[in-house]
Amino acid sequence: MDASHLSTTAQAYDAVAPQYVALVRDGLAGLPLDRAIIEAFAGLVRQTGSGPVGDLGCGPGYVAAHLRDLGLDVFGVDLSEALIEHARVSYPDLPFSVGSMAALDVADGTLGGVVSWYSVIHAAPADVPVYLAEFHRVLAPGGHLLLGFFESGGEPLSPFDHKVTTAYRWPIDRLAGLTRDAGFQEVGRMLRQPLENERFQHGRLLLRKE
């Protein structure tokens, strides 16, 4: 894991935090398919009752707040101090902390769920298995993982000019293969076509720790 890459990503989001918060201020409003898979994830976590949920790479906290509204015990972690500060102000009832998804201050096997909503997109492809291994470590047996990402639309894995810092579009089958290698079983997947103001197809993988 390249510490300089993490620092660069954090600094990039800190530098544009007000603009980024304005961009995502509507959260999941107007995104019924996104809400549907998050709600399916929440339902599975409630069924297992196996612990709290980590929103990892939580940004300004709107997904964590939605998970709270769905009845989950949730906390958020993000590299960006500026975005964490915004999350704390916006949702003072939720715990948010600055940290890396690759080195969580969480005991083994204690979480009922993990959400990584467009957070592994900035990881160098070679580092993604490191993040998946950490998600697997902190999840309880039978715990669930939800990944949200930009899907490649039939093209190879490739970087693109994300508005904040370099990100990657993943073929859904390739990313699903990495999750299998990390010890996850696929529960379901979704491909959402881009909206009028979006450039790329979106992928979601709903997974369970074996």
MDAnalysis code that builds the backbone (N, CA, C; Angstrom):
import MDAnalysis as mda
import numpy as np

u = mda.Universe.empty(630, n_residues=210, atom_resindex=np.repeat(np.arange(210), 3), trajectory=True)
u.add_TopologyAttr("name", ["N", "CA", "C"] * 210)
u.add_TopologyAttr("resid", np.arange(1, 211))
u.add_TopologyAttr("resname", ["MET", "ASP", "ALA", "SER", "HIS", "LEU", "SER", "THR", "THR", "ALA", "GLN", "ALA", "TYR", "ASP", "ALA", "VAL", "ALA", "PRO", "GLN", "TYR", "VAL", "ALA", "LEU", "VAL", "ARG", "ASP", "GLY", "LEU", "ALA", "GLY", "LEU", "PRO", "LEU", "ASP", "ARG", "ALA", "ILE", "ILE", "GLU", "ALA", "PHE", "ALA", "GLY", "LEU", "VAL", "ARG", "GLN", "THR", "GLY", "SER", "GLY", "PRO", "VAL", "GLY", "ASP", "LEU", "GLY", "CYS", "GLY", "PRO", "GLY", "TYR", "VAL", "ALA", "ALA", "HIS", "LEU", "ARG", "ASP", "LEU", "GLY", "LEU", "ASP", "VAL", "PHE", "GLY", "VAL", "ASP", "LEU", "SER", "GLU", "ALA", "LEU", "ILE", "GLU", "HIS", "ALA", "ARG", "VAL", "SER", "TYR", "PRO", "ASP", "LEU", "PRO", "PHE", "SER", "VAL", "GLY", "SER", "MET", "ALA", "ALA", "LEU", "ASP", "VAL", "ALA", "ASP", "GLY", "THR", "LEU", "GLY", "GLY", "VAL", "VAL", "SER", "TRP", "TYR", "SER", "VAL", "ILE", "HIS", "ALA", "ALA", "PRO", "ALA", "ASP", "VAL", "PRO", "VAL", "TYR", "LEU", "ALA", "GLU", "PHE", "HIS", "ARG", "VAL", "LEU", "ALA", "PRO", "GLY", "GLY", "HIS", "LEU", "LEU", "LEU", "GLY", "PHE", "PHE", "GLU", "SER", "GLY", "GLY", "GLU", "PRO", "LEU", "SER", "PRO", "PHE", "ASP", "HIS", "LYS", "VAL", "THR", "THR", "ALA", "TYR", "ARG", "TRP", "PRO", "ILE", "ASP", "ARG", "LEU", "ALA", "GLY", "LEU", "THR", "ARG", "ASP", "ALA", "GLY", "PHE", "GLN", "GLU", "VAL", "GLY", "ARG", "MET", "LEU", "ARG", "GLN", "PRO", "LEU", "GLU", "ASN", "GLU", "ARG", "PHE", "GLN", "HIS", "GLY", "ARG", "LEU", "LEU", "LEU", "ARG", "LYS", "GLU"])
u.atoms.positions = np.array([
    [0.845, -1.190, 0.000],
    [0.000, 0.000, 0.000],
    [0.882, 1.242, 0.000],
    [0.708, 2.108, -0.981],
    [1.536, 3.293, -1.139],
    [0.965, 4.437, -0.295],
    [1.686, 4.799, 0.777],
    [1.208, 5.867, 1.662],
    [1.087, 7.191, 0.933],
    [1.945, 7.443, -0.036],
    [1.883, 8.704, -0.773],
    [0.611, 8.786, -1.605],
    [0.151, 7.639, -2.115],
    [-1.098, 7.619, -2.878],
    [-2.281, 7.966, -1.977],
    [-2.298, 7.400, -0.759],
    [-3.363, 7.722, 0.187],
    [-3.353, 9.203, 0.530],
    [-2.160, 9.749, 0.752],
    [-2.044, 11.160, 1.086],
    [-2.524, 12.043, -0.062],
    [-2.158, 11.671, -1.284],
    [-2.583, 12.433, -2.454],
    [-4.099, 12.428, -2.584],
    [-4.716, 11.280, -2.366],
    [-6.175, 11.182, -2.458],
    [-6.842, 12.029, -1.387],
    [-6.340, 11.947, -0.156],
    [-6.913, 12.738, 0.935],
    [-6.791, 14.227, 0.657],
    [-5.620, 14.663, 0.207],
    [-5.401, 16.074, -0.072],
    [-6.288, 16.559, -1.219],
    [-6.500, 15.702, -2.209],
    [-7.342, 16.089, -3.342],
    [-8.774, 16.342, -2.900],
    [-9.297, 15.476, -2.016],
    [-10.666, 15.680, -1.524],
    [-10.739, 16.847, -0.542],
    [-9.719, 17.016, 0.291],
    [-9.703, 18.173, 1.190],
    [-9.769, 19.474, 0.402],
    [-9.065, 19.519, -0.726],
    [-8.962, 20.749, -1.508],
    [-10.285, 21.158, -2.154],
    [-11.143, 20.173, -2.422],
    [-12.400, 20.483, -3.117],
    [-13.613, 20.121, -2.269],
    [-13.418, 19.989, -0.964],
    [-14.499, 19.496, -0.103],
    [-15.802, 20.294, -0.254],
    [-15.797, 21.633, -0.218],
    [-17.082, 22.346, -0.355],
    [-17.784, 22.049, -1.677],
    [-17.013, 22.016, -2.763],
    [-17.604, 21.729, -4.065],
    [-18.130, 20.301, -4.135],
    [-17.371, 19.373, -3.556],
    [-17.797, 17.969, -3.586],
    [-19.075, 17.787, -2.769],
    [-19.121, 18.412, -1.610],
    [-20.317, 18.308, -0.779],
    [-21.520, 18.878, -1.520],
    [-21.342, 19.991, -2.217],
    [-22.439, 20.571, -2.991],
    [-22.880, 19.635, -4.107],
    [-21.917, 18.936, -4.713],
    [-22.215, 18.031, -5.815],
    [-23.075, 16.862, -5.357],
    [-22.813, 16.354, -4.148],
    [-23.537, 15.173, -3.669],
    [-24.567, 15.532, -2.598],
    [-24.943, 16.798, -2.519],
    [-25.799, 17.247, -1.420],
    [-27.161, 16.557, -1.406],
    [-27.632, 16.089, -2.577],
    [-28.926, 15.410, -2.611],
    [-28.814, 13.937, -2.238],
    [-27.581, 13.480, -1.963],
    [-27.392, 12.113, -1.503],
    [-27.963, 11.105, -2.477],
    [-28.869, 10.280, -1.997],
    [-29.457, 9.209, -2.797],
    [-30.817, 9.585, -3.370],
    [-31.217, 10.840, -3.212],
    [-32.479, 11.290, -3.788],
    [-32.413, 11.171, -5.309],
    [-33.476, 10.690, -5.916],
    [-33.511, 10.542, -7.362],
    [-32.753, 9.346, -7.885],
    [-32.307, 8.456, -6.976],
    [-31.553, 7.264, -7.372],
    [-32.232, 6.021, -6.788],
    [-33.411, 5.670, -7.289],
    [-34.175, 4.572, -6.676],
    [-33.474, 3.218, -6.746],
    [-32.725, 2.954, -7.823],
    [-32.035, 1.669, -7.902],
    [-30.900, 1.594, -6.886],
    [-30.200, 2.703, -6.702],
    [-29.137, 2.740, -5.695],
    [-29.723, 2.508, -4.300],
    [-30.820, 3.197, -4.027],
    [-31.461, 3.019, -2.717],
    [-31.927, 1.574, -2.537],
    [-32.393, 0.965, -3.613],
    [-32.923, -0.395, -3.512],
    [-31.846, -1.384, -3.089],
    [-30.659, -1.284, -3.669],
    [-29.632, -2.272, -3.301],
    [-29.058, -1.970, -1.921],
    [-29.007, -0.690, -1.545],
    [-28.579, -0.360, -0.178],
    [-29.598, -0.887, 0.825],
    [-30.879, -0.766, 0.491],
    [-31.922, -1.277, 1.385],
    [-31.891, -2.803, 1.458],
    [-31.563, -3.472, 0.340],
    [-31.420, -4.930, 0.367],
    [-30.259, -5.330, 1.272],
    [-29.144, -4.615, 1.149],
    [-27.995, -4.853, 2.032],
    [-28.405, -4.678, 3.493],
    [-29.099, -3.591, 3.792],
    [-29.501, -3.320, 5.174],
    [-30.408, -4.426, 5.704],
    [-31.314, -4.914, 4.856],
    [-32.201, -5.994, 5.276],
    [-31.446, -7.264, 5.615],
    [-30.434, -7.581, 4.822],
    [-29.625, -8.768, 5.095],
    [-28.842, -8.619, 6.404],
    [-28.310, -7.420, 6.635],
    [-27.563, -7.190, 7.874],
    [-28.495, -7.308, 9.081],
    [-29.685, -6.762, 8.958],
    [-30.642, -6.861, 10.078],
    [-31.004, -8.315, 10.348],
    [-31.129, -9.124, 9.302],
    [-31.470, -10.539, 9.476],
    [-30.394, -11.281, 10.264],
    [-29.147, -10.999, 9.937],
    [-28.057, -11.720, 10.602],
    [-27.814, -11.195, 12.008],
    [-28.042, -9.887, 12.219],
    [-27.859, -9.297, 13.537],
    [-26.475, -9.500, 14.101],
    [-25.466, -9.412, 13.211],
    [-24.121, -9.817, 13.612],
    [-23.173, -8.675, 13.933],
    [-23.689, -7.459, 14.125],
    [-22.799, -6.377, 14.535],
    [-23.027, -5.102, 13.772],
    [-22.265, -4.057, 14.106],
    [-22.420, -2.758, 13.450],
    [-21.931, -2.786, 12.007],
    [-22.157, -1.675, 11.326],
    [-21.808, -1.539, 9.917],
    [-20.821, -0.397, 9.746],
    [-19.774, -0.626, 8.959],
    [-18.811, 0.410, 8.622],
    [-19.062, 0.954, 7.231],
    [-19.273, 2.262, 7.129],
    [-19.318, 2.946, 5.831],
    [-17.899, 3.428, 5.582],
    [-17.175, 2.692, 4.760],
    [-15.735, 2.889, 4.616],
    [-15.438, 3.683, 3.347],
    [-14.806, 4.850, 3.541],
    [-14.715, 5.830, 2.474],
    [-16.015, 6.618, 2.430],
    [-16.465, 7.036, 3.614],
    [-17.823, 7.565, 3.794],
    [-18.028, 8.948, 3.234],
    [-16.935, 9.682, 2.925],
    [-17.103, 11.036, 2.410],
    [-17.895, 11.893, 3.376],
    [-18.873, 12.680, 2.873],
    [-19.640, 13.569, 3.745],
    [-20.728, 12.887, 4.550],
    [-20.845, 11.568, 4.465],
    [-21.666, 10.826, 5.409],
    [-23.102, 10.532, 5.021],
    [-23.506, 10.843, 3.793],
    [-24.926, 10.678, 3.465],
    [-25.345, 9.211, 3.368],
    [-24.445, 8.328, 2.943],
    [-24.800, 6.903, 2.913],
    [-24.916, 6.364, 4.335],
    [-23.991, 6.757, 5.210],
    [-24.084, 6.335, 6.612],
    [-25.395, 6.792, 7.222],
    [-25.814, 8.020, 6.929],
    [-27.073, 8.526, 7.473],
    [-28.259, 7.719, 6.954],
    [-28.207, 7.330, 5.680],
    [-29.284, 6.526, 5.109],
    [-29.323, 5.149, 5.776],
    [-28.167, 4.561, 6.018],
    [-28.113, 3.271, 6.700],
    [-28.664, 3.378, 8.123],
    [-28.349, 4.477, 8.799],
    [-28.922, 4.715, 10.129],
    [-30.446, 4.758, 10.051],
    [-30.965, 5.460, 9.043],
    [-32.418, 5.566, 8.887],
    [-33.058, 4.215, 8.577],
    [-32.253, 3.283, 8.059],
    [-32.744, 1.927, 7.788],
    [-32.590, 1.001, 8.995],
    [-32.196, 1.575, 10.122],
    [-32.181, 0.821, 11.364],
    [-30.866, 0.171, 11.726],
    [-29.766, 0.595, 11.087],
    [-28.471, -0.017, 11.359],
    [-27.640, 0.827, 12.320],
    [-26.794, 0.155, 13.068],
    [-25.789, 0.788, 13.918],
    [-24.562, 1.022, 13.040],
    [-24.278, 2.268, 12.671],
    [-23.302, 2.539, 11.619],
    [-22.279, 3.576, 12.070],
    [-21.060, 3.437, 11.531],
    [-20.014, 4.431, 11.714],
    [-19.351, 4.664, 10.360],
    [-18.622, 5.779, 10.245],
    [-17.978, 6.110, 8.984],
    [-16.494, 6.391, 9.149],
    [-15.720, 6.028, 8.121],
    [-14.277, 6.270, 8.082],
    [-13.934, 6.833, 6.712],
    [-13.059, 7.843, 6.691],
    [-12.621, 8.413, 5.411],
    [-11.236, 9.021, 5.580],
    [-10.491, 9.066, 4.473],
    [-9.158, 9.674, 4.487],
    [-9.196, 11.179, 4.650],
    [-10.258, 11.816, 4.138],
    [-10.315, 13.271, 4.069],
    [-10.799, 13.891, 5.377],
    [-9.942, 14.667, 6.015],
    [-10.337, 15.344, 7.249],
    [-11.464, 16.340, 7.001],
    [-11.430, 17.014, 5.862],
    [-12.453, 18.019, 5.560],
    [-13.825, 17.360, 5.389],
    [-13.879, 16.219, 4.709],
    [-15.157, 15.539, 4.532],
    [-15.656, 14.935, 5.831],
    [-14.753, 14.431, 6.658],
    [-15.161, 13.901, 7.961],
    [-15.723, 15.019, 8.833],
    [-15.109, 16.190, 8.784],
    [-15.628, 17.317, 9.556],
    [-17.042, 17.678, 9.090],
    [-17.261, 17.675, 7.796],
    [-18.609, 17.951, 7.273],
    [-19.593, 16.888, 7.758],
    [-19.181, 15.616, 7.708],
    [-20.067, 14.538, 8.154],
    [-20.426, 14.708, 9.635],
    [-19.457, 15.079, 10.447],
    [-19.715, 15.247, 11.883],
    [-20.697, 16.381, 12.153],
    [-20.577, 17.451, 11.372],
    [-21.489, 18.586, 11.544],
    [-22.893, 18.222, 11.054],
    [-22.974, 17.526, 9.927],
    [-24.270, 17.199, 9.328],
    [-25.010, 16.114, 10.096],
    [-24.262, 15.164, 10.651],
    [-24.882, 14.011, 11.323],
    [-24.213, 13.796, 12.679],
    [-24.465, 14.704, 13.629],
    [-23.738, 14.653, 14.908],
    [-24.051, 13.418, 15.748],
    [-25.087, 12.686, 15.396],
    [-25.428, 11.483, 16.146],
    [-24.631, 10.265, 15.699],
    [-23.852, 10.385, 14.632],
    [-23.102, 9.249, 14.103],
    [-21.600, 9.433, 14.346],
    [-20.880, 8.347, 14.612],
    [-19.424, 8.446, 14.801],
    [-18.678, 8.384, 13.469],
    [-17.844, 9.378, 13.219],
    [-17.018, 9.435, 12.017],
    [-15.568, 9.644, 12.434],
    [-14.649, 9.005, 11.720],
    [-13.236, 9.159, 12.042],
    [-12.403, 9.178, 10.774],
    [-11.245, 9.813, 10.871],
    [-10.288, 9.858, 9.768],
    [-9.443, 8.588, 9.821],
    [-9.324, 7.915, 8.689],
    [-8.523, 6.702, 8.667],
    [-8.523, 6.064, 7.299],
    [-7.730, 5.022, 7.167],
    [-7.601, 4.284, 5.912],
    [-8.407, 2.993, 5.976],
    [-9.075, 2.672, 4.884],
    [-9.819, 1.412, 4.785],
    [-8.892, 0.209, 4.796],
    [-7.615, 0.428, 4.543],
    [-6.661, -0.679, 4.513],
    [-6.124, -1.034, 5.887],
    [-6.390, -0.191, 6.893],
    [-5.869, -0.432, 8.241],
    [-6.883, 0.106, 9.250],
    [-7.965, -0.626, 9.413],
    [-9.062, -0.178, 10.258],
    [-8.790, -0.491, 11.730],
    [-9.205, 0.422, 12.586],
    [-9.090, 0.206, 14.025],
    [-10.331, -0.546, 14.496],
    [-10.469, -1.768, 13.989],
    [-11.637, -2.602, 14.244],
    [-11.141, -4.027, 14.494],
    [-11.674, -4.669, 15.517],
    [-11.263, -6.038, 15.830],
    [-11.739, -7.016, 14.768],
    [-11.053, -8.126, 14.661],
    [-11.415, -9.164, 13.701],
    [-12.848, -9.652, 13.936],
    [-13.592, -9.817, 12.826],
    [-14.876, -10.493, 12.877],
    [-15.951, -9.831, 13.699],
    [-15.939, -8.488, 13.776],
    [-16.886, -7.799, 14.660],
    [-17.984, -7.033, 13.931],
    [-17.885, -6.872, 12.618],
    [-18.877, -6.068, 11.894],
    [-19.916, -6.953, 11.213],
    [-21.146, -6.478, 11.240],
    [-22.198, -7.169, 10.508],
    [-22.235, -6.800, 9.048],
    [-21.669, -5.646, 8.716],
    [-21.679, -5.216, 7.324],
    [-20.620, -4.176, 7.043],
    [-20.221, -4.110, 5.784],
    [-19.302, -3.090, 5.282],
    [-19.870, -2.543, 3.985],
    [-19.894, -1.236, 3.871],
    [-20.250, -0.567, 2.615],
    [-19.029, 0.179, 2.115],
    [-18.676, -0.072, 0.878],
    [-17.613, 0.683, 0.201],
    [-18.253, 1.283, -1.049],
    [-18.800, 2.488, -0.887],
    [-19.605, 3.137, -1.925],
    [-18.721, 4.119, -2.691],
    [-18.195, 3.673, -3.817],
    [-17.304, 4.470, -4.664],
    [-16.041, 4.886, -3.911],
    [-15.532, 4.006, -3.062],
    [-14.302, 4.328, -2.336],
    [-13.100, 3.542, -2.837],
    [-13.294, 2.309, -3.309],
    [-12.147, 1.591, -3.877],
    [-11.830, 2.060, -5.292],
    [-12.644, 2.952, -5.847],
    [-12.406, 3.404, -7.229],
    [-11.074, 4.136, -7.361],
    [-10.595, 4.751, -6.280],
    [-9.336, 5.501, -6.343],
    [-8.119, 4.636, -6.034],
    [-8.345, 3.400, -5.613],
    [-7.220, 2.521, -5.289],
    [-6.537, 2.046, -6.559],
    [-5.222, 1.985, -6.517],
    [-4.507, 1.346, -7.618],
    [-5.013, -0.088, -7.727],
    [-5.248, -0.588, -8.938],
    [-5.818, -1.932, -9.074],
    [-5.077, -3.002, -8.280],
    [-3.750, -2.898, -8.196],
    [-2.979, -3.896, -7.456],
    [-3.276, -3.854, -5.958],
    [-3.820, -2.723, -5.464],
    [-4.095, -2.585, -4.037],
    [-5.504, -3.028, -3.649],
    [-6.377, -3.217, -4.619],
    [-7.764, -3.568, -4.296],
    [-7.846, -4.859, -3.479],
    [-7.064, -5.911, -3.785],
    [-7.122, -7.097, -2.922],
    [-6.758, -6.817, -1.464],
    [-5.911, -5.811, -1.225],
    [-5.560, -5.441, 0.153],
    [-6.794, -4.918, 0.885],
    [-7.569, -4.074, 0.208],
    [-8.791, -3.549, 0.818],
    [-9.798, -4.660, 1.050],
    [-9.954, -5.536, 0.069],
    [-10.911, -6.633, 0.231],
    [-10.516, -7.548, 1.382],
    [-9.224, -7.781, 1.545],
    [-8.758, -8.597, 2.670],
    [-9.085, -7.934, 4.005],
    [-8.964, -6.610, 4.070],
    [-9.292, -5.897, 5.310],
    [-10.792, -5.947, 5.578],
    [-11.597, -5.794, 4.532],
    [-13.052, -5.910, 4.717],
    [-13.405, -7.305, 5.241],
    [-12.753, -8.316, 4.677],
    [-13.010, -9.688, 5.103],
    [-12.589, -9.879, 6.557],
    [-11.471, -9.297, 6.941],
    [-10.971, -9.448, 8.324],
    [-11.964, -8.920, 9.338],
    [-12.539, -7.751, 9.084],
    [-13.375, -7.103, 10.097],
    [-14.799, -7.632, 10.116],
    [-15.230, -8.303, 9.044],
    [-16.592, -8.815, 9.000],
    [-16.734, -10.093, 9.814],
    [-17.870, -10.207, 10.483],
    [-18.213, -11.457, 11.152],
    [-18.561, -12.516, 10.109],
    [-18.427, -13.789, 10.431],
    [-18.879, -14.826, 9.508],
    [-20.340, -14.599, 9.116],
    [-20.617, -14.637, 7.820],
    [-21.961, -14.360, 7.335],
    [-22.265, -12.891, 7.163],
    [-21.299, -12.012, 7.512],
    [-21.490, -10.575, 7.323],
    [-21.497, -10.208, 5.853],
    [-22.063, -9.044, 5.546],
    [-22.260, -8.642, 4.155],
    [-21.426, -7.427, 3.769],
    [-21.040, -7.414, 2.509],
    [-20.260, -6.332, 1.911],
    [-21.000, -5.811, 0.694],
    [-21.103, -4.488, 0.571],
    [-21.693, -3.857, -0.599],
    [-20.657, -2.946, -1.239],
    [-20.345, -3.212, -2.495],
    [-19.415, -2.393, -3.261],
    [-20.179, -1.597, -4.310],
    [-19.919, -0.290, -4.380],
    [-20.431, 0.543, -5.451],
    [-19.254, 1.120, -6.221],
    [-19.326, 1.108, -7.562],
    [-18.171, 1.497, -8.373],
    [-18.616, 1.879, -9.781],
    [-17.710, 2.483, -10.522],
    [-17.949, 2.746, -11.939],
    [-17.594, 1.489, -12.725],
    [-18.524, 1.034, -13.557],
    [-18.327, -0.191, -14.329],
    [-17.794, 0.173, -15.712],
    [-16.998, -0.729, -16.289],
    [-16.252, -0.385, -17.502],
    [-17.066, -0.466, -18.785],
    [-18.289, -1.014, -18.703],
    [-19.120, -1.060, -19.898],
    [-18.549, -1.908, -21.015],
    [-17.926, -3.011, -20.664],
    [-17.366, -3.907, -21.660],
    [-15.938, -3.598, -22.059],
    [-15.414, -2.492, -21.571],
    [-14.024, -2.135, -21.851],
    [-13.111, -2.715, -20.772],
    [-11.800, -2.795, -21.041],
    [-10.870, -3.286, -20.015],
    [-10.818, -2.334, -18.819],
    [-10.303, -2.840, -17.713],
    [-10.032, -1.998, -16.549],
    [-9.214, -0.796, -16.971],
    [-9.685, 0.395, -16.604],
    [-9.003, 1.589, -17.117],
    [-9.191, 2.773, -16.176],
    [-8.164, 3.649, -16.081],
    [-8.310, 4.881, -15.303],
    [-9.092, 5.909, -16.103],
    [-9.642, 6.887, -15.404],
    [-10.320, 7.988, -16.097],
    [-10.147, 9.263, -15.289],
    [-10.497, 10.367, -15.895],
    [-10.285, 11.687, -15.300],
    [-11.437, 12.045, -14.358],
    [-11.447, 11.411, -13.211],
    [-12.412, 11.722, -12.164],
    [-12.284, 13.191, -11.784],
    [-13.391, 13.805, -11.335],
    [-13.382, 15.239, -11.043],
    [-12.421, 15.611, -9.923],
    [-12.088, 14.644, -9.046],
    [-11.224, 14.952, -7.904],
    [-9.813, 14.417, -8.119],
    [-9.695, 13.133, -8.361],
    [-8.383, 12.510, -8.568],
    [-8.583, 11.221, -9.351],
    [-7.526, 10.684, -9.879],
    [-7.618, 9.524, -10.763],
    [-8.443, 8.399, -10.143],
    [-9.329, 7.825, -10.939],
    [-10.157, 6.706, -10.513],
    [-10.174, 5.665, -11.625],
    [-10.754, 4.500, -11.311],
    [-10.747, 3.380, -12.248],
    [-12.160, 2.855, -12.477],
    [-12.402, 2.453, -13.720],
    [-13.641, 1.772, -14.091],
    [-13.351, 0.274, -14.165],
    [-14.136, -0.495, -13.424],
    [-13.883, -1.935, -13.297],
    [-14.886, -2.754, -14.095],
    [-14.424, -3.756, -14.857],
    [-15.357, -4.772, -15.364],
    [-15.955, -5.526, -14.174],
    [-17.250, -5.651, -14.143],
    [-17.888, -6.218, -12.956],
    [-17.444, -7.663, -12.714],
    [-17.231, -8.417, -13.776],
    [-16.801, -9.801, -13.586],
    [-15.393, -9.872, -12.990],
    [-14.535, -8.958, -13.405],
    [-13.162, -8.971, -12.882],
    [-13.148, -8.623, -11.403],
    [-13.918, -7.604, -11.016],
    [-13.967, -7.243, -9.600],
    [-14.627, -8.349, -8.789],
    [-15.668, -8.970, -9.335],
    [-16.308, -10.092, -8.639],
    [-15.321, -11.235, -8.424],
    [-14.435, -11.465, -9.402],
    [-13.422, -12.500, -9.242],
    [-12.483, -12.209, -8.093],
    [-12.096, -10.947, -7.927],
    [-11.231, -10.583, -6.803],
    [-11.936, -10.810, -5.473],
    [-13.237, -10.537, -5.428],
    [-13.965, -10.760, -4.174],
    [-14.042, -12.248, -3.854],
    [-14.190, -13.081, -4.859],
    [-14.185, -14.539, -4.603],
    [-12.836, -14.974, -4.047],
    [-11.778, -14.443, -4.652],
    [-10.434, -14.783, -4.167],
    [-10.237, -14.360, -2.715],
    [-10.938, -13.290, -2.303],
    [-10.803, -12.768, -0.939],
    [-11.687, -13.504, 0.064],
    [-12.503, -14.451, -0.409],
    [-13.325, -15.233, 0.504],
    [-14.772, -14.802, 0.602],
    [-15.263, -14.066, -0.421],
    [-16.650, -13.630, -0.428],
    [-17.471, -14.449, -1.411],
    [-18.728, -14.620, -1.084],
    [-19.690, -15.274, -1.964],
    [-20.636, -14.208, -2.505],
    [-20.858, -14.223, -3.804],
    [-21.738, -13.217, -4.411],
    [-23.192, -13.536, -4.097],
    [-23.902, -12.527, -3.593],
    [-25.333, -12.625, -3.329],
    [-26.127, -12.064, -4.508],
    [-25.652, -10.968, -5.058],
    [-26.333, -10.345, -6.187],
    [-25.489, -9.235, -6.768],
    [-25.903, -8.764, -7.936],
    [-25.192, -7.680, -8.606],
    [-26.192, -6.800, -9.342],
    [-25.759, -5.581, -9.649],
    [-26.598, -4.643, -10.390],
    [-25.728, -3.830, -11.331],
    [-26.240, -3.590, -12.513],
    [-25.660, -2.620, -13.436],
    [-26.702, -1.538, -13.669],
    [-26.308, -0.297, -13.410],
    [-27.222, 0.824, -13.655],
    [-26.664, 1.688, -14.770],
    [-27.506, 2.006, -15.734],
    [-27.082, 2.854, -16.828],
    [-26.904, 4.299, -16.348],
    [-26.018, 5.068, -16.986],
    [-25.790, 6.448, -16.544],
    [-27.020, 7.323, -16.741],
    [-27.231, 8.213, -15.799],
    [-28.272, 9.227, -15.938],
    [-27.810, 10.307, -16.906],
    [-28.673, 11.262, -17.154],
    [-28.375, 12.294, -18.152],
    [-27.106, 13.073, -17.825],
    [-26.846, 13.271, -16.540],
    [-25.676, 14.056, -16.134],
    [-24.481, 13.181, -15.755],
    [-24.521, 11.896, -16.100],
    [-23.448, 10.962, -15.765],
    [-22.779, 10.430, -17.024],
    [-21.516, 10.026, -16.864],
    [-20.756, 9.555, -18.028],
    [-20.733, 8.049, -18.178],
    [-20.756, 7.330, -17.049],
    [-20.436, 5.918, -17.087],
    [-21.523, 5.055, -16.458],
    [-21.499, 3.787, -16.830],
    [-22.329, 2.781, -16.208],
    [-21.854, 2.556, -14.771],
    [-22.787, 2.163, -13.913],
    [-22.477, 1.947, -12.498],
    [-22.665, 0.478, -12.142],
    [-21.760, -0.043, -11.329],
    [-21.846, -1.427, -10.887],
    [-22.018, -1.522, -9.385],
    [-22.732, -2.564, -8.948],
    [-22.880, -2.855, -7.524],
    [-22.720, -4.360, -7.318],
    [-21.979, -4.732, -6.319],
    [-21.827, -6.132, -5.930],
    [-22.230, -6.276, -4.473],
    [-23.166, -7.190, -4.229],
    [-23.625, -7.501, -2.880],
    [-23.050, -8.875, -2.535],
    [-22.286, -8.936, -1.446],
    [-21.464, -10.114, -1.149],
    [-21.621, -10.531, 0.309],
    [-21.306, -11.803, 0.568],
    [-21.356, -12.323, 1.928],
    [-20.037, -13.016, 2.262],
    [-19.549, -12.787, 3.458],
    [-18.351, -13.485, 3.920],
    [-18.688, -14.940, 4.157],
    [-17.951, -15.836, 3.532],
    [-18.232, -17.272, 3.641],
    [-17.905, -17.778, 5.053],
])
